[in-house]
Every structure is written in structure tokens, then in C-alpha cells.
Amino acid sequence: MSSLREAPMRPYQWLVVAMCLLVNTADGFDFFVMGFVLPHLPADFAGGAVKGLLVSAGLVGIGLGALFVAPLADRFGRRTLLIAGLTVDVVGMVASALAPTAGVLLAARVLTGVGVGVLSATYIVLATEFSSARRHNLVVGIIGVGFPLGSTLAGAVGLAVTVDGGDWRALFWAGAALSLAVLVASVVLVPESLEFLAARRDPRSRERARRLARRLRLDAPPEPGPAATAPDRAPRGGLPALLAPPLRAVTLLLWLGYFGLLAAFYFVSTWTPQLVTLAGGDAAQGALTGTVLSVGGVLGSLLFGIIGLRVGATRVAWIALAVAALGVVVFSLTVSSPAAVWVGGILGLAVFVTVAAFTALAPPRYPVHLRASGYGAMLGVGRVGGIVAPVLAGAALAVVSPAAMYLASALPLLLAFVAALALARRTTTPATARRRAARH
């Protein structure tokens, strides 16, 4: 075999995918653990307003890490940034566990968010560069389960720790231990990306690429193409290159689509239990709807992986966005009825299918030396939508009904739909190019 993208998936490639799944699980634990800590923070340690800041701090850190730190993976390597991100995660969780004041905890949560942002942009690029073209979408779907799995694990640990009156700091210690274990395993088991090594010109990288190619049973490492010449000579500023004419349209469409998608996603995921309770007066139904929505999200990642075996990610994205926009309109009409539970499950399924689709379609749109920069920038811009939408929802709650708020959330989904449709018209996958060539 001469091409990693065309060769069947080898056990070593699946090992890399499994490690990326573990990294994503630790990532999810470290990010969502704050939500399970909040109810147990003493009133004299953090009041209501400070608790809101503690939640937002993680999102701010993710945006900073994805936008400004993750692009270093295009310069120093995917494995290097993966290990650096896990190290930052461990330090951030230890600092959170030791925080003597809410101010120190706030800084620690920003630091943890930076680590999460770096990892979010790095493990997907690494995993997709180790996957075959045929299994690319399946790999993304499998890894996507890790983040909500980490949240579930954080909830289970939180219940085990606090049910007997345990200290809230134990949740951060548990997260630090998990991240440390994944860090050690990554140092031992995770290799550098073959595409990254092959694109560099120095002898040491070329020798590492040859050794890795032999381990993957390839005849030789891939030769760098004209668009992927020497990451060590790539521009230090990723954003100017991403917004240069050859990539500008794709970059802006990815930003627009992911911004709209995450604005709707974070509004729905954070406010649904509260709004359903307000609309129907039943707190149990609000909690049940939020849980079903989360379960729909986990299934959505797996469903994308299965559908993606035969359908391109860009096509899946705009179809799923159309379903999500319709779903949120129906949800606005049923928010005060028992049907909201089932509609919420369908909505969560469609939204997570779309999140997975954007995750799969973004990295291949960029050359090797800009891949982490491009994907990280999309994540960072998307997080802005994720931060702004819940805040606006909180401000509007006093004057707008729950049904109207859900109806308004269809607008960013429609914005994302237009962007995904434009991407489908502008971009061509390698498989599509081969089919077109065969017809002419």
C-alpha cells in the first residue's frame, strides 16, 4: 500500500483513534465537571453571579486555546500539542482542586478551558490524518461520543463523591487523575501524524515518517504536495493565511455555519430544563427533557458515523440542519406539553449529527500546514456563539416567552444551513472528484 488514506484501517490506526476517544473523554470530564461542582460550592465561597462566571470561564478558555494555541500544532506537530494540552488540563484541574478563593478557581477554569480548546482542535486533526478516506466520518462519529461520555462520567463521580457528604474538591482531583492517566498513555502510545512528518523537509522528520510508514505497512511515506510544503516555513500567523483568497470563502463559511450551530446548540442544551419547567410548571419534565436531549446527542454522533460511511459530511450537515431548524420550530409549539420530551430527543439527535458533520468536513478543507489552524479557528469562532447565545437568552427571559425563545433559535440554525449549503456547492471531496473525472 502506498497511501494511508486509501489503505484499509490497520489495528495501529484504530489504536490512535481509541486514544483520541480517551482524550476527548478526559476533555469532556474536565470541562463539564464545573456544572456538578456548582451546587456544592459554599455560599461564602461563590455566590450566584460568581457561579455564572465560573461556567463561562471554561468557554472563554476553550475559545482562546482553539484560536491562538492550537495553530501551533501546524508548526510543532499534532502529538506535541496533544501532550501540551493534556499537561495544561492536569495543571488546571490541580489548581482548581487547590483554589483557596473563587478568583483563583476562576483563573484555573480559564486555564483548563485553554487545555480543552487545544485538545479539541488537535485530536480530531490527528485522528482524521490516521484514518482512511472510507472510515473518516465513522472515526469522527466514534470520537465525538467522548465529550458527552466525559460529562456522564463527571456526573457519576460527582454523585459518588457528594452523596456521602464528600468535598467538592474531590471532583477536580478525580479529573486531574483521569487527565494524568491519559497523558501518560498518550506519551507512550500516540505517534506523530504521518502527513505532518512527511510534509517537513528535515532529515529527522523524514526518517520518523519512514519508520512510521513501515509500522503502518505502507511502501513509503506520502510525498508532500505543492500546497503542503514544509510546515516549518508556514506563516506564523494562521489567520492571515486562512483569510487569503484561496481559502477565504471556505473559512468564512465554516465560521458562519459553526457560529450559528453552536449558538443554537448551547442555548438549547443549557436552557431547556429551565424553560420547559417554566412553560409547563413541571420541574421533573424539564429535567427529563434535558436528559433525553443529551441522550439524543450521544446517539447523533454515532448516527453520523454510520451515515457518513456512504454520504459526504457536507451533505449530511445541511440536511441535518434543515431537520434541526424544523425540530426547534416544532419544539417551540410543544414546549409546554409532554410531547416536548420526544421532540427534544429528535432535536438533540439532529444538532449532534450536524456538530459531528462540521467536525468531519472542516479539517480536509485545509492543507496539512494549516489544518490545525483552520479547524481551531472554526472552533474558536463557534464558541463565541456558544457564549453569547445563553447570555442573551438569560437577558430575554424576563420579556420573552419560552416558546418565542425557541422559535428565535431557529434563526442561527437557518444561518448555519445556508452556510453548509454554500459549502456543498463550493467544495469537492476527493471521491466526488474521482467520480466526476470518470464521467468525462
Residue pairs with C-beta under 8 A, 6 or more apart in sequence:
1 7
1 8
1 217
1 218
1 219
2 218
2 219
2 220
3 218
3 222
4 13
4 129
4 130
4 132
4 194
4 195
4 216
4 218
4 222
5 132
5 133
5 430
6 132
6 133
7 132
7 216
7 217
7 218
8 132
9 131
9 132
9 135
10 216
10 217
12 215
12 216
13 130
13 131
13 132
13 216
15 189
16 126
16 127
16 130
16 190
16 191
17 127
17 130
17 131
17 139
17 142
17 143
19 185
19 186
19 189
19 190
20 123
20 124
20 126
20 127
20 143
20 146
21 142
21 143
21 145
21 146
22 146
22 182
22 185
23 82
23 86
23 119
23 123
23 146
23 182
23 186
24 119
24 120
24 123
24 143
24 144
24 145
24 146
24 147
24 149
24 150
25 146
25 147
25 149
25 150
25 153
25 178
25 182
26 86
26 89
26 150
26 175
26 178
26 179
26 182
27 89
27 116
27 119
27 120
27 123
27 146
27 147
27 150
28 146
28 147
28 148
28 149
28 150
28 151
28 153
28 154
29 150
29 151
29 153
29 154
29 157
29 174
29 175
29 178
29 179
30 89
30 92
30 93
30 112
30 115
30 116
30 150
30 175
30 178
30 179
31 58
31 62
31 112
31 113
31 116
31 147
31 150
31 151
32 150
32 151
32 154
32 155
33 154
33 157
33 158
33 171
33 172
33 175
34 54
34 55
34 58
34 109
35 55
35 154
36 154
36 155
36 157
36 158
36 171
37 158
37 168
37 171
37 172
38 51
38 54
38 55
40 162
40 168
41 51
41 168
45 101
45 102
46 54
46 102
46 105
50 102
50 106
53 106
54 102
54 105
54 106
54 109
56 387
56 391
57 106
57 109
57 110
57 113
58 109
58 110
58 112
58 113
58 116
59 113
59 383
59 386
59 387
60 110
60 113
60 387
61 109
61 110
61 111
61 112
61 113
61 114
61 115
61 116
61 117
62 113
62 114
62 116
62 117
62 120
62 379
62 380
62 383
63 113
63 117
63 379
63 380
63 383
63 384
63 387
64 110
64 113
64 114
64 117
64 380
65 85
65 88
65 113
65 114
65 115
65 116
65 117
65 118
65 120
65 121
66 117
66 118
66 120
66 121
66 376
66 377
66 379
66 380
66 383
67 117
67 376
67 377
67 379
67 380
67 381
68 380
69 81
69 85
69 114
69 117
69 118
69 376
70 81
70 117
70 118
70 120
70 121
70 122
70 372
70 373
70 375
70 376
70 379
71 238
71 372
71 373
71 376
71 377
72 80
72 81
72 372
73 80
73 81
73 82
73 121
73 122
73 125
73 372
73 376
74 231
74 234
74 238
74 368
74 369
74 370
74 371
74 372
74 373
75 231
75 232
75 234
75 236
77 192
77 193
77 196
78 122
78 125
78 126
78 129
78 192
78 193
78 196
78 372
79 126
79 186
79 190
79 191
79 192
79 193
80 192
81 118
81 122
81 372
82 119
82 122
82 123
82 126
82 186
82 190
83 183
83 186
83 187
83 190
84 118
85 115
85 116
85 118
85 119
85 122
86 115
86 119
86 179
86 182
86 183
86 186
87 115
87 183
88 111
88 112
88 114
88 115
88 118
89 112
89 115
89 116
89 119
89 179
89 183
90 176
90 179
90 180
90 183
91 111
91 115
92 108
92 109
92 111
92 112
92 113
92 114
92 115
93 108
93 112
93 172
93 173
93 175
93 176
93 179
94 172
94 173
94 176
95 104
95 107
95 108
95 111
96 105
96 108
96 109
96 112
96 172
97 169
97 170
97 172
97 173
97 176
98 169
99 105
99 108
117 376
117 379
117 380
117 383
120 379
121 372
121 375
121 376
121 379
122 372
123 143
124 140
124 143
124 359
124 363
124 375
125 193
125 363
125 371
125 372
125 375
126 190
126 193
127 139
127 140
127 143
128 136
128 139
128 140
128 360
128 363
128 364
129 193
129 194
129 195
129 196
129 363
129 368
129 371
130 193
130 194
131 138
131 139
133 430
133 431
134 309
135 309
136 308
136 360
136 364
137 304
137 305
137 307
137 308
137 309
137 313
137 316
137 356
137 360
138 305
138 306
138 308
138 309
139 305
140 304
140 305
140 308
140 313
140 356
140 359
140 360
141 301
141 302
141 303
141 304
141 305
141 306
141 308
141 356
141 360
142 301
142 302
142 305
144 301
144 304
144 305
144 352
144 355
144 356
144 359
145 298
145 301
145 302
148 294
148 297
148 298
148 301
149 298
151 294
153 178
154 171
154 175
157 171
157 174
158 171
161 167
161 168
161 170
161 171
161 174
162 168
191 212
191 215
192 208
192 212
194 209
194 212
194 213
194 216
194 221
194 222
195 222
195 228
195 368
196 231
196 368
197 205
197 206
197 208
197 209
197 212
197 221
198 205
198 206
198 209
198 221
198 222
198 223
198 224
199 224
199 228
199 229
199 230
199 231
199 368
199 369
200 206
200 224
200 230
200 231
200 232
201 229
201 230
201 232
202 232
206 221
209 221
210 220
210 221
212 221
213 219
213 220
213 221
224 230
224 368
225 367
227 367
228 367
228 368
228 369
229 369
230 369
231 368
231 369
234 241
234 369
234 370
235 241
238 370
238 373
238 374
238 376
238 377
239 373
239 377
241 247
241 370
241 373
242 248
242 251
242 366
242 370
242 373
242 374
242 377
243 251
243 252
247 365
247 366
247 370
247 374
249 426
250 365
250 423
250 426
250 427
251 374
251 377
251 378
253 419
253 422
253 423
253 426
254 358
254 362
254 365
254 374
254 378
254 419
254 423
255 377
255 378
255 381
255 382
256 415
256 416
256 418
256 419
257 317
257 358
257 415
257 416
257 419
257 420
257 423
258 358
258 362
258 378
258 379
258 381
258 382
258 385
258 416
259 381
259 382
259 384
259 385
259 412
259 415
259 416
260 385
260 412
260 413
260 414
260 415
260 416
260 419
261 321
261 351
261 354
261 355
261 358
261 382
261 385
261 412
261 413
261 416
262 355
262 382
262 383
262 385
262 386
262 389
263 385
263 386
263 388
263 389
263 409
263 412
264 324
264 328
264 351
264 389
264 409
264 410
264 412
264 413
264 416
265 351
265 355
265 386
266 385
266 386
266 387
266 389
266 390
267 389
267 390
267 393
267 405
267 409
268 293
268 328
268 347
268 348
268 351
268 406
268 409
269 290
269 293
269 294
269 297
269 348
270 390
270 393
271 390
271 393
271 405
272 286
272 289
272 290
272 293
272 344
273 286
273 287
273 289
273 290
274 286
275 286
275 335
275 402
275 405
275 406
276 282
276 285
276 286
276 289
276 290
276 335
276 336
276 340
276 344
276 402
277 283
277 285
277 286
277 287
278 402
279 335
279 336
279 340
279 401
279 402
279 403
280 286
280 335
280 336
280 337
280 340
285 338
285 340
285 341
288 341
289 340
289 341
289 344
290 344
292 341
292 342
292 344
292 345
292 348
293 344
293 345
293 347
293 348
294 348
295 345
295 348
296 344
296 345
296 346
296 347
296 348
296 349
296 352
297 348
297 349
297 351
297 352
298 352
299 349
299 352
300 348
300 349
300 350
300 351
300 352
300 353
300 355
300 356
301 352
301 353
301 355
301 356
303 349
303 353
304 313
304 316
304 320
304 352
304 353
304 356
304 357
304 360
305 356
307 316
307 353
308 316
308 356
308 357
308 360
312 361
312 429
312 431
312 432
313 357
313 358
313 360
313 361
314 357
314 361
314 420
314 423
314 424
314 427
314 429
315 424
316 353
316 354
316 357
317 354
317 357
317 358
317 361
317 420
317 423
317 424
318 417
318 420
318 421
318 424
320 350
320 351
320 353
320 354
320 357
321 350
321 354
321 413
321 414
321 416
321 417
321 420
322 417
323 346
323 350
324 347
324 350
324 351
324 354
324 413
325 410
325 413
325 414
325 417
327 343
327 346
327 347
327 350
328 347
328 406
328 407
328 409
328 410
328 413
329 406
329 407
329 410
330 343
331 340
331 343
331 344
331 347
331 406
332 403
332 404
332 405
332 406
332 407
332 410
333 403
334 340
334 343
335 402
335 403
335 406
336 402
336 403
354 416
354 420
357 420
358 378
358 420
361 423
361 427
362 374
362 375
362 378
363 371
363 374
363 375
364 429
365 374
365 427
366 373
366 374
366 375
385 412
389 409
389 412
393 405
396 405
397 405
400 408
428 436
